[in-house]
Amino acid sequence: MSEETILELRDLSIRFGNQQVLNQVNLKVNRGEIIGYIGPNGAGKSTTVKIILGLLNQYHGEVFIFGKSTRDEPVDYKRKIGYVPENGEIYDDLTALEYIQFIGQMYGMEEREIDSKLDALLEKFDLTKVKHTKIASYSKGMKQKLLIIASLIHNPDLLFFDEPLSGLDANSVIVIKELMDQLAQSGKTIFYSSHIMDVVEKISDRIVILNKGEIIADGTFNDLQAQNKDGTLEQIFNQLTGFDQHEKTALDIVETIQGAD
């Protein structure tokens, strides 16, 4: 892992109306790191990523990617970024070939290079048979695989994966987990967000927990264990975010659906 800083957030803050969504978030991410970026719904995770990607610009603070402010170079840095959104929209009327050609050309790739990479990637993701089939007929898992291919086709240096395992079968999940490890070893930096705590625990070099717009923990899993009660990441997460009603909530639901005796 390199000491080169790939991504830095300085006092990042944003407010929507009367709601403070992010409050002076500071974070440095080095080349080759896998950062598990987690938090409860509404904590500000997706907002952070949207700011980094340039999808939101009414914020305070600074975002530096590859050592340069995104305010100074609002477009160029995006050519080195790959993104798998939690709820990705794909053009259903296109085929896999047409969609990836479109994405690759937006990143400035030549058609010959796109086609060469795509054939190999479709084979590895078991999608060769649907190369010329409209995406509308794909299953959720097939669409997810295509989104992952789209995020990788241009060989980015910084990847944002938001629930990338959603809809994938067990074998594909294993492949993607190994893929993230191999990408990090090759010098890629991965910003990984998921609610599947055991995966975050196993693959992340560092785990950053966001709650109510503020970072409340940042370190390796061993660091978090040492600073809190021993346990799984899920238990540490619940402890730090103050959610201790899961057992009672589940019991209440069971009692509700079963009805009164």
C-alpha positions in Angstrom: 0.0 0.0 0.0 1.3 3.4 -1.0 1.5 6.5 1.2 0.3 8.6 -1.8 -2.9 10.4 -0.9 -5.5 9.7 -3.7 -8.6 11.3 -2.0 -8.8 13.9 0.7 -11.8 15.6 2.2 -11.2 18.8 4.2 -14.0 20.1 6.5 -16.7 18.9 4.0 -20.1 20.2 5.0 -23.5 20.4 3.3 -26.9 21.4 4.4 -30.3 20.7 2.7 -32.7 23.3 4.1 -32.6 23.1 7.9 -30.9 19.7 7.9 -27.1 19.5 8.3 -26.3 16.4 6.2 -22.5 16.5 6.5 -20.6 18.4 9.3 -16.9 19.1 8.7 -15.9 15.7 7.5 -12.1 15.2 7.2 -10.7 12.1 5.6 -7.5 11.0 3.8 -7.4 7.9 1.6 -4.1 6.4 0.2 -3.5 4.6 -3.0 -4.3 0.9 -2.7 -6.6 1.2 0.3 -10.0 -0.4 0.5 -12.1 2.0 2.6 -15.3 0.6 4.1 -17.5 3.6 4.4 -20.6 2.7 6.4 -23.3 4.3 8.5 -27.1 4.2 9.2 -29.5 5.3 6.5 -29.4 9.1 6.3 -25.9 9.4 7.8 -24.6 11.2 4.7 -22.8 8.3 2.9 -24.4 8.8 -0.5 -24.2 12.6 -0.2 -20.4 12.3 0.4 -19.9 10.2 -2.8 -22.1 12.5 -4.9 -20.0 15.5 -3.8 -16.8 13.6 -4.7 -18.2 12.7 -8.1 -19.2 16.2 -8.8 -23.0 15.6 -8.7 -23.5 18.1 -5.9 -21.7 21.4 -5.7 -23.4 23.5 -3.1 -21.1 22.4 -0.3 -18.5 23.9 2.0 -15.0 22.6 2.4 -12.6 21.0 -0.1 -12.3 17.8 -2.1 -8.9 16.8 -3.5 -8.5 13.9 -5.9 -5.1 12.9 -7.2 -3.8 15.9 -5.4 -5.9 18.5 -7.1 -9.1 20.3 -6.0 -12.2 19.2 -7.8 -13.3 22.8 -7.9 -10.2 23.7 -10.1 -10.6 20.6 -12.4 -14.3 19.7 -12.3 -14.1 17.2 -15.3 -10.6 15.8 -15.9 -10.4 13.8 -12.7 -13.6 11.9 -13.5 -11.8 10.0 -16.3 -9.9 8.1 -13.6 -13.0 7.2 -11.5 -15.3 4.2 -11.7 -18.7 4.1 -10.0 -21.2 1.4 -9.2 -24.3 3.2 -7.7 -26.6 1.5 -5.3 -29.6 2.0 -7.7 -28.0 2.2 -11.1 -30.0 3.3 -14.0 -29.2 1.5 -17.3 -30.6 2.2 -20.8 -32.9 -0.8 -21.1 -33.3 -0.4 -24.9 -29.6 -0.9 -25.5 -27.7 -4.2 -25.7 -24.7 -4.9 -23.5 -22.4 -4.1 -26.4 -24.1 -0.8 -27.1 -24.2 0.3 -23.5 -20.5 -0.4 -22.8 -19.5 1.2 -26.0 -21.4 4.3 -25.0 -19.7 4.3 -21.5 -16.2 3.6 -22.9 -16.5 6.4 -25.5 -17.5 8.9 -22.7 -14.2 8.0 -21.1 -12.4 8.7 -24.3 -11.7 5.0 -25.2 -11.3 3.8 -28.8 -13.9 1.5 -30.1 -11.4 -1.3 -30.8 -10.1 -1.2 -27.2 -13.7 -1.2 -25.8 -14.7 -4.2 -27.9 -11.5 -6.2 -27.0 -11.9 -5.6 -23.2 -15.7 -6.2 -23.3 -15.5 -9.6 -24.9 -13.1 -10.8 -22.2 -15.1 -9.2 -19.4 -18.4 -10.6 -20.6 -16.9 -14.0 -20.6 -15.5 -13.7 -17.1 -18.9 -12.4 -15.8 -20.8 -15.1 -17.7 -22.6 -12.6 -19.9 -21.3 -13.5 -23.4 -24.6 -15.0 -24.5 -26.4 -11.7 -23.9 -23.9 -9.4 -25.6 -26.4 -8.5 -28.3 -29.6 -8.8 -26.1 -31.5 -5.8 -24.9 -30.8 -5.0 -21.2 -34.5 -4.9 -20.5 -34.6 -8.7 -20.5 -31.7 -9.0 -17.9 -32.2 -10.2 -14.4 -31.1 -7.9 -11.5 -27.9 -9.8 -11.1 -27.0 -9.5 -14.8 -27.6 -5.8 -14.7 -25.4 -5.5 -11.6 -22.6 -7.3 -13.4 -22.9 -5.0 -16.4 -22.7 -2.0 -14.0 -19.5 -3.4 -12.6 -18.1 -3.9 -16.1 -19.0 -0.3 -16.9 -17.1 0.9 -13.8 -14.0 -1.0 -14.8 -13.8 -0.8 -18.6 -11.6 2.3 -18.6 -9.1 1.0 -16.0 -9.8 3.7 -13.3 -7.5 4.5 -10.4 -10.3 5.3 -7.9 -13.5 3.2 -7.6 -16.7 3.9 -5.7 -18.7 0.7 -5.0 -22.1 1.3 -3.4 -23.7 -2.0 -2.5 -21.9 -3.7 -5.5 -23.0 -7.2 -4.4 -26.7 -6.5 -4.7 -28.5 -9.1 -6.7 -25.5 -11.3 -7.3 -25.4 -15.0 -6.8 -23.1 -16.6 -4.3 -20.3 -17.5 -6.8 -20.3 -13.9 -8.2 -20.1 -12.5 -4.7 -17.0 -14.5 -4.1 -15.5 -13.3 -7.4 -16.2 -9.6 -6.7 -14.7 -9.8 -3.2 -11.6 -11.3 -4.7 -11.6 -8.8 -7.5 -11.6 -5.9 -5.0 -8.6 -7.4 -3.2 -6.7 -7.9 -6.5 -7.6 -4.3 -7.7 -6.2 -2.9 -4.4 -3.0 -5.0 -4.7 -2.5 -3.5 -8.2 -2.7 0.0 -6.8 -6.4 0.9 -7.2 -8.2 2.7 -4.4 -11.7 1.5 -3.5 -14.3 3.4 -1.6 -16.8 0.7 -0.5 -20.2 1.2 1.0 -22.5 -1.6 2.1 -24.9 -2.7 4.9 -23.4 -6.2 4.7 -21.2 -5.8 7.8 -19.3 -9.1 7.6 -18.1 -8.3 4.0 -17.0 -4.8 5.1 -15.2 -6.3 8.1 -13.3 -8.9 5.9 -12.3 -6.8 2.9 -11.6 -3.3 4.3 -8.2 -2.0 5.1 -9.9 0.8 7.0 -13.4 1.2 8.2 -14.9 4.7 8.4 -18.2 5.0 10.3 -20.4 8.0 9.6 -23.3 9.0 11.8 -25.5 12.1 11.6 -23.0 13.6 9.1 -19.9 13.1 11.2 -17.2 10.5 11.3 -17.4 8.7 14.6 -14.8 6.0 13.9 -11.9 5.5 11.5 -9.4 2.6 11.7 -8.8 -1.0 11.0 -11.2 -3.6 12.3 -8.7 -4.4 15.0 -8.5 -0.7 15.9 -12.2 -0.5 16.3 -12.3 -3.7 18.4 -9.6 -2.3 20.7 -11.5 1.0 21.1 -14.8 -0.6 21.8 -16.3 -3.8 23.2 -14.9 -6.9 21.5 -17.3 -8.3 18.9 -18.3 -8.3 15.3 -18.3 -5.1 13.2 -22.1 -5.2 13.4 -22.0 -5.2 17.2 -19.4 -2.3 17.2 -21.5 -0.4 14.6 -24.6 -0.7 16.7 -22.7 0.3 19.8 -21.2 3.4 18.2 -24.4 4.5 16.4 -26.5 4.0 19.5 -28.8 1.4 18.0 -29.6 -1.2 20.7 -33.2 -1.9 19.9 -32.8 -4.5 17.2 -33.9 -7.4 19.5 -36.9 -5.6 20.8 -37.9 -4.4 17.4 -37.7 -7.9 15.9 -39.8 -9.3 18.8 -42.4 -6.5 18.4 -42.7 -7.4 14.7 -43.1 -11.1 15.4 -45.8 -10.3 18.0 -47.6 -8.0 15.6 -47.8 -10.5 12.7 -48.8 -13.4 15.0 -51.5 -11.3 16.7 -52.7 -11.4 20.3 -53.4 -14.9 21.8 
